[in-house]
Amino acid sequence: HGTHTSTTVAGTYVKDASYFGYAPGTARGIAPMARVAMYKALWEEGSYTTDVIAAIDQAITDGVDVLSLSLSWSQVELYEDPVAIATFAAIEKNIFVSTSAGNDGPDVETLNNGIPWVITVAAGTMDRDCSATLSLGNKVSVNGLAQYAGNFSSSTEFPIVFMDKCDETTELETIKHKIIPSPKVTSYTSRGPSYSCPSVLKPDIMAPGDSVLAAWPPNLEAASVNDDLMYSKFNLLWGTSMACPHVSGIGALLKAVYPNWSPAAIRSALMTTSDQIDNTGSPIKDIGRSLQPAHPLAMGAGHVNPNKALNPGLIYDATVQDYIDLLCGLNFTQKQIKTITRTTSNNCFNPSLDLNYPSFIAFFNDWFAEPNSTTMMEFRRTVTNVGDERSTYKANVTPLTGLKVTVEPDTLVFKTKYEKKSFKLRIEGPKQLADAVVFGYLTWEDSGKKHVVTSPIVATSYKIEK
C-alpha cells in the first residue's frame, strides 16, 4: 500500500513497466523529482492512533512540504480524529495535506477525512481498459476485457456468461471502438456530506483511483493463478488511497512554483480549476447513481486538472485563525479545541461556520417547517487576485431547481496583484427542500476570458445525525 501510493506521488521514470502485460509503458509518479520521506504508521495487525500522530509529527519535524495520507478514521468528531489532530499542526507549518475520502460509497454520508484544513480526494475512473484475446478450439479468437495475470489453458475451467440474443447489435456496432467516457465517479468512493464538519462541502476534488499502475514490493504476491503465487514490481490497484497521491503530487508541483502559497491557496487553485466535463464533452457521470450526472457530494469541485491549476486567477485563502473560528462555531468546548490545536491560547471572539472555502453547502432540512415557508442562507467569501494586475471578473450562477441564488456584488474589479475582494452569496428556498440534492456552480470569469474560477454549490435536505 505505502509503496504503491508513494511511487504514485513521486516515483522516478521506469521503462517497460506493466502488470503482467497490462498497462504497459514508461511509469513515473506525478512529481518524479520530489524527495520522498516515508513513515511507518500502519501494521499488519491494524493501526493505532498514537502511531499515526507520531508519524505525522515526525514528518512535520523533518520539514516536509506535502503530506499524503491514504488512511482515515470513520465517522468521528474532529477532536477524536488522529488525522485531524495531527494535520492541524501541519497546517500551522504551511504543509499541504492530501487525504483519501474512503471507499464506503455509493451511499451518502459515508465520507471519511471531512477535515476542513485538508484536501479530501474522491476516486474517478480512467479511459484505461485491460483487453485480452480468447482463442477457441475452432480457431476463432474473441476480443474482450479481462485482467488476468496468467494464460487460460484448455484444462482450466472458468465460469462464462453466454448470451444467445441481443436486441441492440446495431447500436453496439455504432459505438464500438469509440472514446470511453472518462472520468466517471467510481461506485465505491465515499460521499458527503461530512460527518465531522457538515458546514464545509466534502469531498473537495476527484482524481484517478481505478486501475492505477504503480510500484509493488517484488517479494509480495501481486496475483494468484491456480493457487500459484505470482510476483511483479508493479501492481494495478483501485481506491481513494490511489486517488489521494495524485493530488499530493500535484500539490508538490504547485508548492514548487508558489512556495509562499498557503495550503488553502493550493487547495483553492486545484478546486476552482477542476473539470466537471468528461472527455466526450458531457457532464461527468456517477457509476454509483446509474450514470446520472455526478453531484459535488460525490466528486467535489470536479476532476483535478494540473495544468489549469498553475494559473487559477483567483484563490480562496484561509488562515489558522479561520480554522479556530470554525471550531468555535461548531460549539466545541475549550478542552476539545485544545485537543486539536494543542494550545490553550485559542481566540474564540469570532466563531463562524462560514469558512472562506471555494465551495458552498446549504442545508434545507427543517422537517417541522410550515408548508411553503422559506428561508435564506448567506455566505461571505474573500478572493485574492493571483492573476493579472488589472482585471475584472463577472459572476455567473447556474440555476438551482427550486432555489434563488444571488451574488453581491456580481462584478469584482482588481487593480493590483494580490488585492483582495469580498462578496456575498445568498441562497433562498423552502425550509424543507423537496429534493435530496440540488447543485450548481458559481463561476467568476475575467473579461479577457483567461480565467474561469468555478465553485460548486450544493443545497440538500440531508440531516447529519450524531
C-alpha positions as CSV (number, residue, x, y, z in Angstrom):
1,H,0.0,0.0,0.0
2,G,2.7,2.5,1.0
3,T,5.0,1.5,-1.8
4,H,2.2,1.9,-4.4
5,T,1.0,5.3,-3.1
6,S,4.4,6.8,-2.6
7,T,5.5,6.0,-6.1
8,T,2.3,7.4,-7.4
9,V,3.3,10.7,-5.8
10,A,7.0,10.7,-6.8
11,G,8.2,7.6,-8.5
12,T,11.0,8.0,-10.9
13,Y,10.9,7.0,-14.6
14,V,10.9,3.3,-15.2
15,K,10.7,1.9,-18.8
16,D,8.8,-1.2,-19.8
17,A,6.6,-1.1,-16.7
18,S,3.4,-3.2,-16.6
19,Y,1.3,-5.5,-14.6
20,F,1.8,-8.9,-16.3
21,G,1.5,-7.1,-19.7
22,Y,-1.4,-4.8,-18.7
23,A,-0.9,-1.0,-18.7
24,P,2.5,-1.2,-20.5
25,G,4.8,1.8,-20.9
26,T,7.1,4.1,-19.0
27,A,5.9,4.6,-15.5
28,R,6.5,7.7,-13.3
29,G,5.0,9.5,-10.4
30,I,3.2,12.9,-10.6
31,A,6.3,14.7,-9.2
32,P,9.2,12.4,-10.1
33,M,11.9,14.9,-8.9
34,A,10.4,15.2,-5.4
35,R,12.2,13.7,-2.4
36,V,10.1,11.1,-0.6
37,A,10.2,10.6,3.2
38,M,8.2,7.6,4.3
39,Y,6.9,6.9,7.9
40,K,5.6,3.6,9.1
41,A,2.2,4.1,10.8
42,L,0.1,1.1,9.7
43,W,0.8,-2.5,10.7
44,E,-0.4,-6.0,9.7
45,E,-2.4,-6.3,12.8
46,G,-4.1,-2.9,12.4
47,S,-3.4,0.8,13.1
48,Y,-3.0,2.8,16.3
49,T,-3.9,6.4,16.9
50,T,-0.5,7.1,18.6
51,D,1.4,5.7,15.6
52,V,-0.4,7.9,13.1
53,I,0.1,11.0,15.2
54,A,3.7,10.2,15.8
55,A,4.4,9.6,12.1
56,I,2.8,12.9,11.1
57,D,4.6,14.8,13.9
58,Q,7.9,13.4,12.8
59,A,7.2,14.4,9.2
60,I,6.5,17.9,10.4
61,T,9.7,18.0,12.4
62,D,11.6,16.8,9.4
63,G,10.3,19.8,7.4
64,V,8.2,18.1,4.7
65,D,6.3,20.3,2.3
66,V,3.4,17.9,1.5
67,L,1.7,15.1,3.5
68,S,0.0,12.3,1.5
69,L,-2.3,10.4,3.8
70,S,-4.2,7.4,2.3
71,L,-5.7,6.5,5.6
72,S,-8.7,7.6,7.7
73,W,-10.9,7.1,10.8
74,S,-14.6,6.6,10.1
75,Q,-17.2,9.0,11.3
76,V,-15.6,10.6,14.3
77,E,-15.5,14.1,15.7
78,L,-12.6,16.3,14.8
79,Y,-11.3,16.2,18.3
80,E,-11.3,12.4,18.3
81,D,-9.7,12.0,14.9
82,P,-5.9,11.5,14.9
83,V,-5.6,12.6,11.3
84,A,-7.4,15.9,12.1
85,I,-5.4,16.5,15.3
86,A,-2.0,15.8,13.7
87,T,-2.7,17.6,10.4
88,F,-3.7,20.8,12.2
89,A,-0.1,21.1,13.4
90,A,0.9,20.5,9.7
91,I,-1.2,23.4,8.5
92,E,0.4,25.6,11.2
93,K,3.7,24.8,9.5
94,N,2.3,25.6,6.0
95,I,2.3,21.9,4.9
96,F,-0.2,20.9,2.2
97,V,-2.1,17.8,3.3
98,S,-3.9,15.5,0.9
99,T,-6.2,12.7,2.2
100,S,-8.5,10.0,0.9
101,A,-12.3,10.2,1.1
102,G,-12.8,6.5,1.8
103,N,-14.2,3.5,-0.1
104,D,-17.7,3.2,1.5
105,G,-19.8,4.5,-1.4
106,P,-22.1,4.9,-3.1
107,D,-24.3,5.9,-0.1
108,V,-24.2,9.5,1.0
109,E,-22.8,10.4,4.5
110,T,-20.1,7.8,4.2
111,L,-17.2,10.2,3.8
112,N,-14.0,10.0,5.9
113,N,-11.5,12.8,6.4
114,G,-14.1,15.5,6.2
115,I,-11.5,17.7,7.8
116,P,-11.7,21.4,6.8
117,W,-7.9,22.1,6.7
118,V,-7.0,19.3,4.4
119,I,-8.0,18.4,0.8
120,T,-10.2,15.3,0.6
121,V,-9.9,13.3,-2.6
122,A,-12.6,11.2,-4.3
123,A,-11.8,8.4,-6.8
124,G,-12.6,8.5,-10.5
125,T,-12.1,6.2,-13.4
126,M,-9.6,6.5,-16.4
127,D,-10.1,5.6,-20.0
128,R,-7.9,2.6,-19.5
129,D,-9.3,-0.9,-20.4
130,C,-7.5,-4.1,-19.9
131,S,-8.0,-6.0,-23.1
132,A,-7.5,-9.7,-23.7
133,T,-8.0,-12.3,-26.5
134,L,-9.7,-15.6,-26.0
135,S,-8.6,-18.2,-28.6
136,L,-11.2,-21.0,-29.0
137,G,-10.6,-24.6,-30.2
138,N,-12.2,-23.9,-33.5
139,K,-9.5,-21.2,-34.2
140,V,-11.9,-18.4,-33.5
141,S,-10.5,-15.5,-31.5
142,V,-12.7,-13.4,-29.3
143,N,-11.5,-10.0,-28.1
144,G,-12.8,-8.6,-24.8
145,L,-11.9,-7.2,-21.4
146,A,-10.0,-9.1,-18.7
147,Q,-7.4,-8.5,-16.0
148,Y,-5.9,-12.0,-15.6
149,A,-2.2,-12.4,-14.8
150,G,-1.9,-15.9,-16.3
151,N,-2.9,-17.6,-19.5
152,F,-6.0,-19.6,-20.0
153,S,-5.4,-23.2,-20.9
154,S,-7.7,-25.9,-22.3
155,S,-7.6,-27.8,-19.0
156,T,-8.6,-24.8,-16.9
157,E,-12.3,-24.3,-16.1
158,F,-13.7,-20.8,-15.8
159,P,-17.3,-19.5,-15.5
160,I,-18.6,-17.9,-18.6
161,V,-21.7,-15.8,-19.5
162,F,-23.3,-16.8,-22.8
163,M,-25.9,-14.6,-24.5
164,D,-28.0,-16.1,-27.3
165,K,-29.8,-12.9,-28.2
166,C,-29.0,-9.2,-28.2
167,D,-31.6,-6.6,-29.3
168,E,-29.1,-3.8,-29.6
169,T,-26.5,-5.2,-32.0
170,T,-26.9,-2.2,-34.4
171,E,-26.2,0.2,-31.6
172,L,-23.3,-1.9,-30.4
173,E,-21.7,-1.7,-33.9
174,T,-22.2,2.0,-33.9
175,I,-20.4,2.7,-30.6
176,K,-17.6,0.1,-30.7
177,H,-14.0,1.5,-30.8
178,K,-15.3,4.9,-29.8
179,I,-14.0,7.1,-27.0
180,I,-14.5,5.6,-23.5
181,P,-16.3,8.3,-21.5
182,S,-13.9,9.3,-18.8
183,P,-13.6,10.2,-16.0
184,K,-16.6,8.8,-14.1
185,V,-17.1,8.8,-10.4
186,T,-16.5,5.3,-9.1
187,S,-19.2,3.5,-7.2
188,Y,-17.1,2.8,-4.1
189,T,-15.8,6.3,-3.4
190,S,-17.3,7.7,-0.2
191,R,-19.8,10.5,-0.5
192,G,-20.5,13.6,1.6
193,P,-21.8,15.5,3.5
194,S,-19.0,15.5,6.1
195,Y,-20.0,14.0,9.4
196,S,-17.3,15.8,11.3
197,C,-17.8,19.3,9.7
198,P,-21.1,19.4,7.7
199,S,-20.8,23.2,7.0
200,V,-17.8,22.5,4.7
201,L,-18.6,20.7,1.4
202,K,-16.7,17.5,1.1
203,P,-15.1,15.8,-0.8
204,D,-13.1,18.5,-2.4
205,I,-11.9,17.0,-5.6
206,M,-11.6,13.8,-7.7
207,A,-8.5,12.2,-9.1
208,P,-7.8,8.8,-10.9
209,G,-8.4,5.9,-8.5
210,D,-9.2,3.0,-10.7
211,S,-6.6,0.6,-12.2
212,V,-3.7,2.8,-11.1
213,L,-0.3,1.2,-12.0
214,A,2.5,1.9,-9.5
215,A,5.4,0.1,-7.9
216,W,4.9,-3.0,-5.8
217,P,7.2,-4.9,-3.4
218,P,8.7,-7.7,-5.5
219,N,8.7,-10.1,-2.6
220,L,4.9,-9.8,-2.1
221,E,2.4,-11.6,-4.3
222,A,0.8,-9.5,-6.9
223,A,-1.6,-12.2,-8.2
224,S,-2.6,-15.8,-7.7
225,V,-3.3,-18.2,-10.6
226,N,-4.4,-21.8,-9.9
227,D,-3.0,-21.5,-6.4
228,D,0.3,-20.4,-7.8
229,L,1.6,-17.1,-6.4
230,M,2.8,-14.6,-9.0
231,Y,5.2,-11.6,-8.4
232,S,5.6,-8.3,-10.1
233,K,7.4,-5.0,-9.5
234,F,4.2,-3.2,-10.4
235,N,0.5,-3.6,-9.5
236,L,-2.8,-2.3,-10.6
237,L,-4.9,-1.1,-7.6
238,W,-8.1,0.8,-7.0
239,G,-9.4,3.0,-4.3
240,T,-9.4,6.5,-2.9
241,S,-6.0,5.6,-1.5
242,M,-4.8,5.6,-5.1
243,A,-6.5,8.9,-5.9
244,C,-5.1,10.8,-2.9
245,P,-1.4,10.6,-4.0
246,H,-2.2,12.0,-7.4
247,V,-3.4,15.2,-5.7
248,S,-0.4,15.1,-3.3
249,G,1.9,15.1,-6.3
250,I,0.2,17.9,-8.0
251,G,0.2,19.8,-4.7
252,A,4.0,19.3,-4.6
253,L,4.4,20.7,-8.1
254,L,2.3,23.8,-7.2
255,K,4.3,24.2,-4.0
256,A,7.5,24.3,-6.0
257,V,6.1,27.0,-8.3
258,Y,4.4,29.0,-5.5
259,P,6.5,28.3,-2.3
260,N,4.8,31.1,-0.4
261,W,1.2,29.9,-1.0
262,S,-0.7,28.6,1.9
263,P,-2.2,25.0,1.9
264,A,-5.6,26.7,1.5
265,A,-4.4,28.6,-1.6
266,I,-3.1,25.4,-3.2
267,R,-6.3,23.6,-2.4
268,S,-8.3,26.5,-3.9
269,A,-6.3,26.5,-7.1
270,L,-6.9,22.8,-7.5
271,M,-10.6,23.0,-6.8
272,T,-11.6,26.1,-8.8
273,T,-9.8,24.9,-12.0
274,S,-11.1,21.3,-11.9
275,D,-13.2,19.8,-14.7
276,Q,-16.9,19.0,-14.5
277,I,-17.0,17.8,-18.1
278,D,-15.6,14.4,-19.3
279,N,-13.7,13.7,-22.5
280,T,-16.8,13.4,-24.6
281,G,-18.0,16.9,-23.6
282,S,-20.7,15.7,-21.3
283,P,-21.1,16.2,-17.6
284,I,-19.1,13.7,-15.6
285,K,-21.3,10.7,-14.7
286,D,-21.6,8.8,-11.4
287,I,-21.4,5.0,-11.7
288,G,-22.9,4.7,-8.2
289,R,-26.0,6.6,-9.4
290,S,-26.7,4.7,-12.7
291,L,-24.6,7.0,-14.7
292,Q,-26.5,10.1,-13.7
293,P,-24.6,13.4,-13.7
294,A,-22.3,13.4,-10.7
295,H,-23.0,15.9,-7.9
296,P,-20.4,17.6,-5.7
297,L,-21.2,15.3,-2.8
298,A,-19.6,12.6,-4.9
299,M,-16.8,14.3,-6.8
300,G,-16.3,17.6,-5.0
301,A,-15.5,20.5,-7.3
302,G,-14.6,18.2,-10.2
303,H,-11.7,16.2,-11.6
304,V,-8.3,17.7,-11.0
305,N,-6.6,19.5,-13.9
306,P,-3.0,20.1,-13.0
307,N,-2.2,22.5,-15.9
308,K,-5.1,24.8,-15.2
309,A,-4.3,24.8,-11.5
310,L,-1.0,26.6,-12.3
311,N,-2.9,29.7,-13.2
312,P,-6.1,29.9,-11.2
313,G,-6.7,33.7,-11.4
314,L,-8.4,33.9,-8.0
315,I,-7.8,32.0,-4.8
316,Y,-9.9,31.5,-1.6
317,D,-7.3,31.6,1.2
318,A,-7.7,30.7,4.9
319,T,-5.6,31.2,8.0
320,V,-5.1,29.1,11.1
321,Q,-7.3,31.5,13.0
322,D,-10.0,31.0,10.4
323,Y,-10.0,27.3,11.3
324,I,-10.1,28.1,15.0
325,D,-13.1,30.3,14.4
326,L,-14.7,27.4,12.7
327,L,-14.0,25.1,15.6
328,C,-15.6,27.7,17.9
329,G,-18.6,27.9,15.5
330,L,-19.0,24.1,15.9
331,N,-19.6,24.8,19.6
332,F,-16.7,22.7,20.7
333,T,-15.6,23.2,24.3
334,Q,-12.2,24.8,25.0
335,K,-10.9,21.4,26.0
336,Q,-12.0,19.9,22.7
337,I,-10.4,22.8,20.8
338,K,-7.2,22.4,22.8
339,T,-7.1,18.7,21.8
340,I,-6.9,19.8,18.2
341,T,-4.7,22.9,18.4
342,R,-2.6,21.7,21.3
343,T,-2.7,25.1,23.0
344,T,-4.9,26.9,25.5
345,S,-4.5,30.3,23.8
346,N,-7.4,29.9,21.4
347,N,-9.2,33.0,20.3
348,C,-13.0,32.4,20.1
349,F,-14.0,36.0,19.7
350,N,-15.4,35.5,16.1
351,P,-17.0,32.0,16.0
352,S,-18.2,31.2,12.5
353,L,-19.2,28.1,10.4
354,D,-18.7,30.2,7.3
355,L,-15.2,29.3,6.4
356,N,-13.6,31.1,3.4
357,Y,-13.8,28.0,1.2
358,P,-14.0,27.6,-2.6
359,S,-17.4,25.7,-2.3
360,F,-20.8,26.1,-0.7
361,I,-23.2,23.8,1.0
362,A,-26.6,24.8,2.4
363,F,-29.0,22.6,4.4
364,F,-32.7,23.0,3.9
365,N,-33.8,20.3,6.3
366,D,-36.3,21.7,8.7
367,W,-38.7,18.7,8.9
368,F,-41.1,20.7,11.1
369,A,-41.4,23.7,8.9
370,E,-44.7,25.2,8.0
371,P,-45.8,24.4,4.4
372,N,-44.5,27.0,1.9
373,S,-42.3,28.6,4.5
374,T,-38.9,29.8,3.1
375,T,-35.5,30.7,4.5
376,M,-32.4,32.5,3.3
377,M,-28.8,31.4,3.8
378,E,-25.9,33.8,3.3
379,F,-22.2,33.0,2.7
380,R,-19.4,35.5,2.8
381,R,-16.2,34.9,0.7
382,T,-13.0,36.8,0.0
383,V,-10.9,36.1,-3.1
384,T,-7.3,37.1,-3.7
385,N,-6.2,38.1,-7.2
386,V,-3.2,36.0,-8.2
387,G,-3.7,36.6,-11.9
388,D,-3.3,39.8,-14.0
389,E,-2.8,43.1,-12.2
390,R,-5.8,44.9,-13.8
391,S,-8.6,42.5,-14.2
392,T,-12.4,42.4,-13.9
393,Y,-14.4,39.3,-13.0
394,K,-18.1,38.8,-13.6
395,A,-20.1,36.3,-11.6
396,N,-22.4,33.7,-13.1
397,V,-24.5,31.1,-11.3
398,T,-26.1,28.0,-12.9
399,P,-29.8,27.7,-12.0
400,L,-30.6,25.6,-8.9
401,T,-34.0,24.0,-9.2
402,G,-36.5,25.5,-6.7
403,L,-33.9,27.9,-5.3
404,K,-33.0,31.6,-5.8
405,V,-29.2,32.3,-5.8
406,T,-27.8,35.8,-5.9
407,V,-24.2,37.2,-5.7
408,E,-23.4,40.7,-4.4
409,P,-21.5,42.3,-5.9
410,D,-21.6,40.4,-9.2
411,T,-18.5,42.2,-10.5
412,L,-15.1,42.3,-8.9
413,V,-12.5,44.8,-10.2
414,F,-8.9,44.3,-9.3
415,K,-6.2,47.0,-9.8
416,T,-3.2,45.1,-8.4
417,K,-2.0,41.6,-7.9
418,Y,-2.7,40.0,-4.5
419,E,-5.5,42.5,-4.0
420,K,-8.5,41.1,-2.1
421,K,-12.2,41.5,-2.8
422,S,-15.2,40.2,-0.9
423,F,-18.7,39.1,-2.0
424,K,-21.8,37.5,-0.6
425,L,-23.7,34.6,-2.0
426,R,-27.3,34.1,-0.9
427,I,-29.5,31.0,-1.4
428,E,-33.2,31.4,-0.8
429,G,-35.6,28.5,-0.8
430,P,-38.0,26.3,1.2
431,K,-37.1,25.4,4.7
432,Q,-37.6,21.8,3.8
433,L,-36.2,21.0,0.4
434,A,-38.2,18.6,-1.7
435,D,-35.1,17.1,-3.4
436,A,-32.3,15.3,-1.6
437,V,-29.6,17.2,-3.5
438,V,-29.7,20.2,-5.8
439,F,-26.5,21.6,-7.1
440,G,-25.0,24.1,-9.4
441,Y,-21.9,26.2,-9.8
442,L,-20.7,29.8,-9.2
443,T,-18.1,31.0,-11.8
444,W,-16.1,34.1,-11.8
445,E,-14.8,34.8,-15.3
446,D,-12.4,37.6,-16.2
447,S,-13.2,40.0,-19.0
448,G,-10.3,38.6,-21.1
449,K,-11.7,35.0,-20.9
450,K,-8.4,33.9,-19.5
451,H,-9.6,32.6,-16.1
452,V,-12.8,30.8,-15.1
453,V,-12.9,30.3,-11.3
454,T,-15.5,27.7,-10.5
455,S,-17.0,26.7,-7.1
456,P,-19.7,24.1,-6.6
457,I,-22.9,25.0,-4.8
458,V,-24.9,22.2,-3.0
459,A,-28.3,22.5,-1.4
460,T,-29.5,19.4,0.4
461,S,-32.3,18.1,2.6
462,Y,-29.9,15.6,4.3
463,K,-29.7,15.9,8.1
464,I,-26.5,14.8,9.8
465,E,-27.5,12.7,12.8
466,K,-24.9,12.4,15.6
